[in-house]
Amino acid sequence: MPSLTIPIATLSANQPRSSHTEAMRQDTIAYLEHLAQQGDYLRIPLAFGLSAYFINDAEAVQELLLKQARKVEKPWNVKQVAKGVFGENLFTSDGELWQVLRSTLQPAFQAKRLNAQVDMMVDTTRSLMASWQVGQVIDIPTAMMDLTLGITTQALFGQDLRQSATATSLLRFLDLFSELISRFPLPVWIPTPKHLEIKRHFRLINNYFKTLVAARQQSGQDNGDVLSLLIQAQKTDSSGRLSDQQICNEVSNLFAAGYEVVSHTLAFTFYLLSQHPQVEAQLREELDNLLGQRAITAADLPQLTYLEMVLKESMRLLPVTTVLGRQVVEEIQVPAGYTLPKGSLVLISPWTLQRRADYFPDPLKFDPERFRNPEAIPKFAYLPFSAGPRVCIGNLLAMMQMKVNLAVLLREYRFSTVPGYQFQPIYRFNTRPQNGLPMVITPSTRLPNPDHQVGVN
């Protein structure tokens, strides 16, 4: 049976007429929404006779990310930036090397090992609150990035980098990396000013990690973090692939992969709760009923079912990962009868997929009850951490941190948007609030924890 012809995407009247690439760069979210209005399968004409394919169908996504996952890889432009900056790592690798790295790293992200990090997450969250005052206006994305920086660096390699000189290079590096990877850049080896700057910052970060790896190897201490597990695995690695440099590559890549996703998901969740007081009240009731006056522990996390529903709905309505790209390395037939040719780029958008009314009725409504019965949601219609063999390795760590952060912060404070604030998401590698998210903090109605007093002016 001959393959059907995929319809060609058109540009909207208010988007630039020059090219689809330029339209996507100018306003990625508007561009993706316009594509979704045209259909679930579209061919996007690119320069030099190349094409990309927009896929907005859960059954086809399952085919690409699970059933025929061996026929797709990360896009060449993303891989060349990531590999040019980080070196070979879990994110950029494919085939046997990817399998080796994935199996080596996976034990570090198992629940039993991660549970030991909960007390650290609580303490780090409380240290952030200690600097706040009642009535203060806080830019929530900035605060959540600071919090995530502290927690993630401790979970990965046992040190809180927030007050270190390395943090400046690390954050500037991530900012540059986001800018480079969100467009179709020149190869990183070409010495443009930004390429030189990002490599300079990475050298500083890499030197820090090398020193850290050497010290941990000498001490032989297992701190329960990812770095400890990698060093243990190195001792039994007969292939020689897990070199000191490979360990540095993996740690820096893992940090970059999760830092902004967690930070901005938390920010979006605070915003959504501020706009939906009934949801916030139900969430506070769950926290108070379970925890009372005591601190949250790892054993509490599975019981916070409504908190998990709130987070999942936040990630559905405002997914930080707006686009998943794949490069087809072997021709693929998708269920609708279309053929995706070898070499083509495929765009899968959680933003549009998770707003399909047939998958999620009344899709623009913030309704955590959708996840009361997750079996009713079509498989592969919900992709907060991608899916299939290459699902985000740190998804359990991310969910654990966000649950702890929200539980601790919401028991002490209420978060309200400042008068006149207009929320507008924008895409730049990840989705974030365009103009920040200034919020006023006030005490919650619950009695404060005995070991934490809310600051007053």
Secondary structure, 3 states (H helix, E strand, C coil): CCCECCCECCCCCCCCCCCHHHHHHHCHHHHHHHHHHHCCEEEEECHHHCEEEEECCHHHHHHHHHHCHHHEECCHHHHHHHHHHHCCCCCCCCHHHHHHHHHHHHHHHCHHHHHHHHHHHHHHHHHHHCCCCCCCEEEHHHHHHHHHHHHHHHHHHCCCCCCCHHHHHHHHHHHHHHHHHCCCCCCCCCCCHHHHHHHHHHHHHHHHHHHHHHHHHHHCCCCCCHHHHHHHHHHCCCCCCCCHHHHHHHHHHHHHHHHHHHHHHHHHHHHHHHHCHHHHHHHHHHHHHHHCCCCCCHHHHHHCHHHHHHHHHHHHHCCCCCCEEEEECCCEECCCCEEECCCCEEEECHHHHCCCCCCCCCCCCCCHHHHHCHHHCCCCCCCCCCCHHHCCCCHHHHHHHHHHHHHHHHHHEEEEECCCCCCCEEECCCEEECCCCEEEEEECCCCCCCCCCCCCC
